[in-house]
């Protein structure tokens, strides 16, 4: 290792700082994704701080080439271990490799190409941030990165030219001014670049293809929580995060209180996990981006559903999903219609709706190839309460499919069956039994997100008879099994509950912490009916200042998502229409404003004309006199000065100085008309001597001599002589 003084040339030092800031900006963009693990932070943050300190001290510290080679070779082996065992993902392992390479490279710079490598590594960090997030923080860091990158590459070229002797090295005393000017120019170029890019972004035709990079940033926890197989605790893991999942805006209708955003339901339970049986897949094309879900479910090839009353849409809403890699639509019960830029959807037997990219087999569409994450869609739902239809339900006339799938149960602790019978002993209808179990769980058990340290052999028995507290999955699973014990088909449903209303955007924010499990019980009179046995979770009162700030941040994120991330040709048409409409409205409003003002002005003139016609001659003369006086007022001071000067010129005995000034100004004006103009810096004597015409110069010299004696010696005789000289000069030039 070696340590030496660092060169301090103007372009060189500016380049070193701009390259360092480029690395810091790239790392901050990556840090803003919240995807970096503690070891990465412990490695990179101290390295960047040390590098910055060395720049401030104008010192250089580098490790030997042999050690660099050993570290590089060792990391290739570690990369494989990281990819297979630690990160278990290509993106995570690659990000670790980029960060490690940057740390090694900033302390092993020996050639100019090493500096180029560092700039490339900074760009790779920015690219990784773009893969892992599309938040508004990325916009800020991206803008800073562009500004710093321009400064870096400008100074890199100047540094190269300085080394080759093509430019003169900046002296040390002018270094601060040089670096400030260079930074300012880089900033101007960066702003112009960003502005031009923004214009091109909104103008160039675009197609939103779902985003390849967004798939690489998939949230594994939330995806596994909404798969066809979920272990107890999967939803509880999702609830640990406060990150947004989707934004919902009501288009018309009223959103029900504590609305459930249904994802999928699960049928089979083995005591530890829920899963769905494998069934034939059913695909439906969305003609013109629209599908009537109620008709598709009622079709013979769809899932068996009892629909005793005519379904009507009572709610319409728009959903904007975060890029979480989900291909599952979250819909308000009971879903009626769905619309969006999707070609094919899959309707499953459990009532879930997926975005699908089916491939053709011998018997038609049989499989799904690379389903794209869901972005934006609109939907309608029938949100009417079905209680009136099922309140007195005692029927057990269940379809064969419902009975065979949703009444099965694993080997249970015998106490669970006894508890179910005990809780529902006094209930006469199936609906009353379901409400009794729901109320019992809500009133006698506590809510917590803290999972047991050791997974018990029978989680439900442990929850019901020992711990007596848990999160929503335990409540929903317990109620579902208890309903099946007493002969009522039931299933667990995973989705989201409620949402926080943002009055700035008029939309509801649904977060990962809103992930929820509830129960659907089957009644022949109405089909599947929702029950929620989970008690309300306790919580402190949020700080209203921070909560308000969070709403502003979310509003910015929603606008970013709508007009940047999901910006496509549809948005371009919409934006063009809005601009045309706004421009047309502005033009119409401006024309109406001028027309209104013109009409009012004409009316005032007409009324004034009528009043004038009613005036007597005396009143008219008085008004004319007053107007004349008012018009003359601005000219009175100047006229008064002219009068005083004229009086002084006619009486040089009392004011020789004023008379001299008056006549000298007239003399200068006379010469100016003849082409001889006095410069502001010339004295009267210098002006007279500078005239090239001999006759005029003689007259000017004589006039100036009399003027100076009258002006400075207060000579009355010379003051009286000035008008005579002026008249003689004017007479000779006629």
N, C-alpha and C positions, 0 to 999 in steps of 0.2 A: 504494500500500500504506500501511497505517496501523497504528499500535501505540498501545495505551492501557491503562490499568489496568482490571482486570476487577472487576466487582461481587462483593461477598463476603457477600451475604445467606445465612442458614442454609440455606433450602430451595434457593436458587439454586446455591450451591456444592456441596451434596450432589447436586443434579441433574446438574451439569456432570461431576462425578466418576463418577457412576453411568452416565451416557451414554457417557463415555469407556471405562469398563470393559465396557460392553455391546459397543462396537465391538471392543475387544481380544478379548473372549471369542468373538465371531463370527469374527474373523480366526484365532484359535487353533484353532477347530473346523475351519476351512478348511485351516489349516496341517497339522492332524493327518491329513488325507487323503493326504499325500505327493504331491499332484498339482500343487502350485504350482511354477512355473519360477523360476529365479534372478532374471530381471528383475522379476517381481512382488514377490519378497521385497525386492529392492533399492529398490523404490518405496515399499512400504507400511511396512516395519519402521522406517526412519528417520522417516517422517511421523508414525507413532504415538508414537515416542520424543520427537520435538519437541513434539507436542501434550501429552504428559504433563508435559514440562518446563515448558511455558507454564502449565499448571494449577498446578504446584507454586509457580511464581513469581507466580501470580495476575496474569498478563499475557495480553493478547489480541493475536494477529497475524492479519491477514486480507489477502487479495489483492483487487484491485479488481474490480468487476463486469465491466468491459470485458475484462480478462484472463480471467476466468472464462468469459465467452461465447466468446472465441476458442478457449480450450482445449476447451470442449464441442463446438464446431463441428469442430475438428480431429479430435477423437476419433471422431466419427461416420464420418469418412472412414477413419480407422485401423481402426475396427471391421469394416468390410467387408473390408479387407486381411487383418486378423487371422482372420476367419472363412474366407476363401478360401485364403490362402496360409500363414499362420503356425500358428494352432491347428488349422485345418481341422476344427473341430467347433463346434456351437452352444454346448455347455456351456463349453468352454474360452474361447471368445471372450466369452461373457456374463460369466464369472467375471472376466476381465480388465477388462471394462467396469465391473462393480460395484466392483472395487478402485480403479480410476482415479477413478470418481465419488466414492468415499468420501474419497480423499486430497484432491481438489479441494474437496469440501464442508466438511471439517473446518477449512479455512483460509479459508472464505468465508461463514461464518454471520453473517447480519444480521437475520433475522426468526425468529420462533418456528417457522414452518413448516419452516425449514432444519433445526432440531433434530429435528423429526418425520421429515424425510427421512433424517437420519442413523440414527435408530432403525430405519427401514424397511430401510436398506442393511445394518445389522447383522443383521437377520432374513434378508435375501437371502443373506448369507454363510453363515448357519447352514443355510438351505435348500440352498444349493449343496453344503455339506459332507454333508448327508443324501443328496444325489444321488450324490456321488462315493465315499461310504464308508458302511459299516454296522458299523464297528468299535466295540469297547467304549470307546475314547477318546471317541467321539462321545457316548456316554451321559454321561460325566463333564462334557464341555463343554456338553452340552444342559442338564444340571441346573444348572450355574453360570449359563448364559444365562437360565434361568427366574428364578433368584434375583435376578440383576442387573436383568432386565427389570421385575420387580415393583417393585424399588426405584426404577427410572427413572421408571415411570409414576406411582407414588405421589408422588414428589418433583416431577414435572412438574405434577401437579394442584395440589399445595401451592404451587409456584412461581407458578402462574397466580393462585391465590387471594390470595397475598401481594401480587402486583402490583396486583390490583383492590381491595386494602384489606379483604378479607373476613377475613383473619387478621392477628394482630399479628406483626410481624417479630421474629425471635428475636434477643435481644441478643448481642453478640459473646462476652461472657464465658460464655454458656450454649450456644455453638454446638457445642462438642465433645460435650456431653451430649446435645444435641438430635440431632446426626447419629448418635451411637451408638444412641440409642433408635430412631431411624428405621430404621437398618440392622438392628437386632435384630427390629423388627416386620416388615420386609420379608423377613428370613430365615425367621421363623416362618410367614408367609403362603406363602412359596415352598415350604417343606418340606411344609406341609399340601396345597398344590396338587399337588406331585409325588406325595404319598401317595394323594390322591384319584384322580389320573390313573392311577396304577398299579393301583388297585383296579378302576377302570372298564375299563382295558386288559384285565385278566384275566377280567372278568365279561361284558362286552358280546360277543355272538356275532360271530365274525370269519370271513372267508373269505380264504385266501391265493391271490391271483390271479396270482402270479408277479412282481408289482412292476414298474410302469411306470418308476419312477425308477431302478431298478437297471439297466434296459437302457441308460439314458443314461450310466451310469458304466462301460461296457464297457471291458475291457482289450484294446486293439487288437492288441498283440503276440501274446497268447496265442490270440486268435481266429484271427488269420492263420496261426498255427502249426498249427492243426488245421482247416484248410479243405481243399477238394478240390484245391487247387494250392498247393504249398509249394516255395519256392526253397531251395537249399542254404544253411544258416545260420539258417533260421527257428526251429528248435528251440534252436539255440545262443543266440539272443537271449532266448528265454524263460528259459533256464537262468541268466541273469545276475541274476534276482530271487530273493529268499528268501521272498517272500510265499506264504501257504498257498493251495492250490487246493481241497483237499477233506479231509475227515476220514472215516476208514474204521474202523468198529467190527465186529469179528468176532462174529457171533451164534452160530454153531456151526461146528465143523470147525477145521482148522489152516491158517493162512496160509502158503503156500510161501515158502521163503527167496528173497529178491530177486524178489518177485512183480512181474509186469508188469501195469499197469492199461491195458488196450488201448483206444485211441480209434478210430483209423481206419488203413487201409493204403492205399498208393499204388502204382499199377501202371505208369504210363508215365513214361519218363525221357528227356530230350533232352540230357543232359550238364550242365544248369544247374538244372533244376527237375523235381519230381515232380508228377504230376497223375493224376486218374482220368478215364476216358472217360465221356461222358454216356450214361446208360442209363435205361430206363424205371423210374420210381419205384414202389416197393412199400410200401404202407401197411398197418398191422395195428392194429386196434382192441384196446384193453386192457379186456377185460370185467372189471368189478369191480376195475379197477386192477391187473390181472395179465396177464402174457403168457409163454407157454412158448416161449422163443427157439429152443430146439433143434428143436422141431416146426416153427416158422415157417421156419427155414433149410432144413429137410429137405423142406418142401412144394414142389410142382412150380414154383410161381411164385417161389420163393426162390432164392438163389444156389446154384450147384452145390457140393455138399459130399459128400465120401466119409466115411461113418460106418460102419466095419466092425465096431465093437463098440458094445454098448449103453451109452449115456451115463447116468451117475448123478451126482447132486449130492453133492459132498464138502465144499463150503464155502458158507456163507451169511454175508452181510455187509450192513452198512448204510452208505450213503454220504451225507454232507452236503456239498454243493458250496458254495463261496464264490460270491458274486454277480459272476461274471466275464462274463456274457452268453453262455455256451456252451450250445448245445442238443444237445451230444454226450454220451452216456453213456460213462463209463469203467468197463470191466468186466474182471474177472479171467478169463483163458482157462481152460477153454472155457466161454463163457457158456451157462447153461441156462435160467434164468428171471429175470424182472425184474418188480418191483411198485412202484407209487407212484401219486401223484395225477396221472396223465397219461391222456389220452383215446386218443391215437393215436401210434404210433411208426413210424418208417421204418427198414426194414432194407435196407441197400445191398449191392451185389454184393461189396464188399470186406470185408464182415463187420461194418461199423459200425452202431450203433444210435442214432437221433436221435429227439428229441422233436419231433413234427410237429403243425401245425395245418392240415390239408389243406382245400382248397376244392374244391367239386364242379364238375366239367366235364361235357362231354357223354358222356364215356366213364367217368365215375366220379371218384374222388379223384385229381387230376392235379398239383396244385401245393401249395405251402406258403405260408401267409399269416401273417406276424408270429409265428414260432416263439418260445415263451417259454423263458427260461433255465431250466436244470434246478436244482432245489433239493435235495430229499431223495428217495432211493429205496433199495430193498433188492434184492438179487440173489443168485443161486446160480450155482455154477460147478463143472465137473468138472476138478479140478486134478491128476488122475493123470498120471504121466510116460508119454508115448507111445513112449519109446525102445524098449521091448521089441517093439513092433509094427513098427518101421521099421529096426531095427538092421541087418538083412540085406537091405534093400530094393534091388532092381536093376531094378524095373519102370519102364517109361516109357509105360505105358498111361494117358495123361493124357486127361481129358475135353477136348473140342474148345474149350470156352470157356477153360479153364485154359491150354491150349497156345497159343491165339491171343493172349491178353492178357499172360501172365506169362513168356513166353520172348522177347518182343521187346526189342530194345536199340538204342541209337543208334549212330552211327558212333563207334568207339572207337579209342583209341591201341592199336596192335597189341601193345604190350607187356603190356596187361592180359590179353588172351587167352592169351598165352604164360605169364604168371605163374599164371593159373588152372590151366592144364594141368600146369605144373611142380609146384604145391603138391599137386595131387590125383593125381599119377601113380601113387603106391603104394597108393591107396585102391581097394578092390574093390566097395564098395556105395555107393549114392547118399548114404546117411546118413553113411558114413565120409568121403566127399568133402566134405560140408557141414561136418563136425566139423574136417576138416583145414584148410579155409579159415578157419573160426572161430578155431582155435588159432593159425594163422599170423598173423592180424591182431592178435590179443591179445598175442602174444609179441614181435612185431617192430616195433610202432608205439606211439607215445606219445599220451597224452590231453591235450588242452588246449582251453580255451574261447576262446583268442585266435584270432580269424579273420585270414586273410591281409589285408594292407593293400590290395592290388590283387587283384581277382577274376581268376584265370587263365582262359584260354580253355577248358582241359580240367581242371576241378577234381579229378576222380578221378585222372588221370594225375599231376597235380602232387602230390596227397596220397600216392599209392602209390610214386612213384619219386624225388621231390625232398624235400618237406617232411617226410613220414613222421610227421606228428602232426596231430591234429585232434580234433574232438568227435564225438559219437555218429553224427551224420548221415553223416559221411564213411565211418565204419566200416561202417554198415549199407548205405549205397549201394554201397560197393565190394564187399561180400560178395554183395549181391543181383545185381549185374552179373556177377560172377565165376561165380555159380551158373548164371545164364542162359547164359553162354558154354559151360559144359560140359553144357547140356541139362537142368538142373533148374529147374522153375518157382519163382520166388521173388518176394517183394514186400517193400517197406519198410513198417514199422508205426510210427506215432507214438502216444505215450501217456506214461505216467509209470512210474517204477520205484521199488519199495520204499516207504519212508515211515519217519518217526521215531515210535517208540512213546512215548506219553504215559501213564505209569502212574497219573496223577491222574484221567484220564477213561477209560482202557482203550481208547483209539482211536489210530489211526495218522495222523500228520500228513503229508500229501503236499503238497510245496511246488513252486513253479515251477522251482526248481533241480533237482527230480527229473524234469523233462521228459526224455524219452528216445526214441531211435529204435533199433529192432532189426529182425530179419529173420524172416520166415516162409517156409519152403520147403515145397513140396507133395510128398507121398508118397501114391501110390494106396492104400496099405494103411491109412493113418490120417488123411489130409487134411493140413491145414496144421500144421506143427511149428515151434516157436519156437527161434531161435538168437540169441545176443547176442555179436557179435565185439568189442565195445567193452571195453577193459581198465578196471580199477577206477581211478577218479580219486583221486589223492593229496590229502591234506589234513592240516592240523595238528590236534592234539588240542584240542578246544574247552574253554574255561573252564567247569568244571562248575558254578560258582556262577551265572554268567550263563545257562548252558544250563538250569539248574533254574528260574531266574526266568522264562526264556522259556516253559518248560512251564506254569508257573502262569498266565502271561499268555494262553497258548493255551487253557488250560482255561476261563478266564473268557470268552475270545472264543467258544469252542464253546458254552458255556452261553447266551451272549448270542444267538448265531445260532439256537440250537435253540428258545429260549423267548421271544425277542423278535422277531427278524427273520422267522423262519418260523412264528411263533405263529398258529394258525388254529383252526377249530372242532374239528379232530381233537385238537389239543393241549389244548383246553379240556375235552373229554370225558376225555382221559387224566388231566389235572390233577384234575378233579372226582373221577374214580375213585380216584386216589391219595389225595386228601384224605379221601374217604369210607372207604377201606380203612384209612388211618392212624388216623382217628378211631375207627372200629370196633375196631381192634386195641388202641388206647389204652384205650378203654372196657372191653374184655374183659380186658386186662391189669390194669387198676385193680380191676375186680370180683374177679378171681382173687386179686389181692394182698390185698384186704380179707378175702375169704373165707378165705384161707390164714391170715392173722393172727388172725381170729376163731376158727378151729378150734384153732390153737395156744394161744390164750388160754383157751379152754374146757378144753382138755386140762390146762393148768397148774393151773386152778382145781380140776379134779377130782382131780388128783394131790395138791394141797395139802389138799383136804378129806379125802382118805384118810389123809394123814399126821396131820391133827388128830384123826381118830377113833382113832388108835393111841396118842395121848398120855395119860399118867397125870394125875390131878388136880393133883399137885404141879407137873408140867411145865407144865400149862395155866396155873396161877396165876403161875408164874414168867414165862411169856411175856406174860401180861396186865400184870404189873408193869413189865416192860421196855417194852412198848408205851406204857403210860401215861407213863413217864418220857420216852420219845422224843417223845410228843405234847406234853408240857409244856415241853420245852426251849425252843422259840421264844418262849414267854410268860414265861419266868423273868426276863429282864432288866427287862421292864416291870413285872412284879409286884414285883420287888425295889425299884424306884424308888417304886412306890405305897406299899410298906411303910415306906420311909424317910421319905416325905412325911407319912404318917400319924403316925409316931413323932415327927417334928419338930413337927407340929401339936399333939400332945398334950403336948409339953414345950417351950413357947415360951421358957422361961428360958434354955435352952442354945443355941437357934437362933431368935432372934426374926425374922431376915430370911426364913428358910425358912418359918416359920410364917405370916408376913405374906403371902408369895407364894402359899402354899397356899390361905389363906382368901380372898384377893382373886380368885383364879381361880374358886373356887366362887361368889363373889359375882357375877362377870361372867356365869357360866353361868346363874345364877338370873335375872338381869335379861334375859338373852338369851331365855329361855323366855317372859318377859313382853312381849317385843317391843322391848327396849332393847338395841341392839347397839353395841358400841364399835368405832369405825373404827380401822384400823391406825395412822393418823397422829395420832390423838388421845392427849393425855396423860391420866392418871387425873383430874386436876382439870378439864380441858376436857370430858371425857366426862360427869362428874357435873353440870357446869353446863349441858350441852346437853339434859338430860332435861326434857321438857315437863311431866310430871306433877309437881306441887309436892311431894306427900308423898314420892313416890319420889326426887325430886331432893334433898330434905332428907336422907333416909336415905343416899343415895349420897355426899353431901358429907361427912356425919359419918363414914361408913365409910372414905372416901378419906383424911380427915385422920389417922385412927388408922393406916391402912395405911402412909402415907408416913412417919410418925414411926417406926413399927416397922421399915419396910423400909430407910430411909436413916439414921435416928438410932439404930437398934438398941434401941429402947425396949421393954423387956420388958413394962412395964405396958400399953402400947398393943397389943402382940402378944397379951396375955392378954384384952384387951377385944374383939378382933375376933370370936372365936367367939360371944361373948355377943350382939354386935350382929347377927351373921348369924342366930342362933336367934330373936332378937326380931323381925327382919324376916320370917323364914319363918313365925313364929307369927301375925303380923298378917295374912298372906296366905292362911291356911288357909280 
